[in-house]
Amino acid sequence: MPLTLVSALRGRPEHVPPDFPDARASDSAEPTATDATPLLSGRVGLGPIAARSGAVLRAAWCVVLPAVAYGGGPVAAPSVWQHVLLVGALAWGASVAAICWTGRLPAWLVLGDAVVSAGLLIATVRLVPTEFAGAAGSWVIGWAGVSVLLASWRLRASLVWVVAVAEIGAYLLGSQLAGAEIESTEPFGLARPIADTAQAAGVLLALAAIGLVLVRLVRLGALNAGGTIRMRNAARRTDQVERARLHDRSVRRLLLHDTVLTTLTAVARGGLEGRADVVRARCTDDMESLAHAPRADEPVRTGRQVIDVVHRQAAHRGLRVYVAEGAPTDPLPAEVTTAFAAASREALSNVEKHAGTTEVGIAARGGENWLELTIHDRGRGFDPATARSGGLGLKKSLTGRMSAVGGAASVQSAIGRGTVVTLRWSAEEAAHVGIVPTPAIEEPSEAAPAGANQVDEERILADRYTRYGLLALAWIGHFWQALSLGLLITNWADYRSGWVALGGWFVLFVVTLVQVYLVTLQGKRGHPSDWIDRHAGWMTVLSVTAALAVLLDCTSAGLLTPANWPIGVLGWILSVFALRRPLWFDLAWLTIALTALTAVAIEWNGSSTAVAIALGVVFGAGIPQVGALVIVFELRRHATVAAAALAEQHRLDAARAARDAVTADRIQRDAALSRDLFPLLRALSNGAANPDSPVVRRRCELAAAEVRALVDHDDLTTPIATLDAVAAVTRSARQRDIVPIVHLGEGLDVVSPGWQRTFAQLTDRMLAEALPGEATLTVRGTPEEIAITFCFPTRTPAPQLQSVAVGVGNQLVPDRQIRVDIEPDMTNTAWLEVTWDTRSVA
């Protein structure tokens, strides 16, 4: 037996399909990296498919059994028990087929089938003619072979060998009983010579090995596919979680920009001086917006309600509003009106900050499934050609809000002639661009289709099942061919010219060896079935010719003995082609089967007994191949169902992980707001803090700088870890009365992971040397290194500052020498650049 085959039989994990209740693999609550349970469980698993394959085999024997048993002539010990045993066998076989067809293959059924087969083997003297009692080609051996296959598909390897040995023991006992009945002179009183007896025992052992190898290799295919899919899904899940977190932060970013940042900036710059009532109203409104989950920011559902919200927001900004009559009252999707309200708020903030006027006009018109809102002022205006188009307010808060729901925003302005902002949405236009409005922030939908993921997983599963199915069939065929050499030698007298049979054996051996080579080695450089297809023609012609030559070389008696081994070998050779060309397999194998039956009919002068026995021999030889092909075909056919199940499971896992991550982010973010921003906003809203006080305005300036640092970088491209690092830096700066200006340069997307932690810790230590004021931090990176440039006011001398940077850097990156470049002639402003090798940062 080839070494690869031996390894496949004894390796771990156990070959037992985990979807069976008593299999150890099913007891594990958490799948491991090598667990194929998702691929081999439930209605798409190996267990149900193996059960249905068993149903096919048992049902086929039940159909053929009457013709083979009664057409074979008088049995060695005729009695009524022949009929009782045959009827009982048929009834049991039909029951087994019916149960297996439901996809169940319980252990008790497998063991019961083995017991029935053992009983038939013991009673062989009452079931087969005298000259075939104990023969390896008798139908009783074929029936027992199915029991061994069922055991190998259902039980652990150790139990499979126990069943096989028990069947052999029953066969030997039956052979002795038959020998006593016919008064045999063979050793030990057996009905057949030792060589023939060994052949029959070898057939049962070989079937056990075939079943184990098939299940083992199919399971390895599932493990291989499962590992590939798990790695792909892990990457997809990580990406989906990251995108969900970034999306949630992006929406929060817009909310911070539209509310807190605008308010704090206005207070810090004195834009609301002497208007404490406006400050109180705006801070109260901002706190309410931030205190609720983003989905709660759905204040309106009609155009009229949009107008009301815009009017209230304008009042919070100290603007006098003129509202045109005729606002529509038709209901609209909540996410659409939310976008209108948010975009309008940004437009009003721009009026407050830039227009130089306190008057604004609002008009709305619309109908069923459409709305147009106009906000116009007669302020100083601006030149759109020279305006900064990449600003967050225009790009995201205004245009982005409307685009997200399938709407549009336009801004018309001219210097000295005011500004007109127009917001438009209609269901027809949104559908035209393929956008179905969804809430501004929503957890990943559990109704989302699997999409391309399922297609990829289906392709991976079908590919792995085909690869490992071909591997199993090719190696089994090679093993069977090697085993047939013993049959050829021990039955040398049953050939007219043994050398012709030996030549045929050699040709078939070469063909099976070529198949193994193509599947095992060449298959690594491409799909193995492609290599097989290229050589299928000459290999089929050569193998059929060699098999026919051996069969035609058989004597009359040899056609009914193991001398006809080419029938089984050819079946395994052709089964490799059957995965891609089933009709090819059917025609070629049917040719050899009909040739064998025709030769028997001619050689035995049309004896119905001989033809019936030959039919049992041919059928018994083809049954294992049929079972193997049914399993592989069914697995390939169920790749779609299995892929759908896996894609569904991945989607649910990813949605759950994303939901948990977003929830954790919100909890952390809300805690930060409660700690850093809410005390200041609460003091402004209840009048405890005077917005006209220089101290309060400085606090607002620092808080606005912290929010602005996050807002400037918190988009859908900046990693979560980077945003956390920026948040830590800005929080540290605010605690030291420093206004941070953070610039994230190019190349950070290719920097090795872990640099954010070093960046935050190093910056925190360097800011300890800074004086209150503005501190500029610029970060840039390459795949090999990262550099931070600091510019801040300080009284620390340059040599001491450099020493601090080197010491902290060496402490954070102990395995690499850090480099510090500093401006030596600085006065009260430090400029230094710290560079370190990112490959040393985990």
Summary of the structure (lengths in Angstrom):
residues: 842
radius of gyration: 40.8
end to end distance: 48.9
largest distance: 124.5
contacts: 2996
relative contact order: 0.08
helix: 67%
strand: 9%
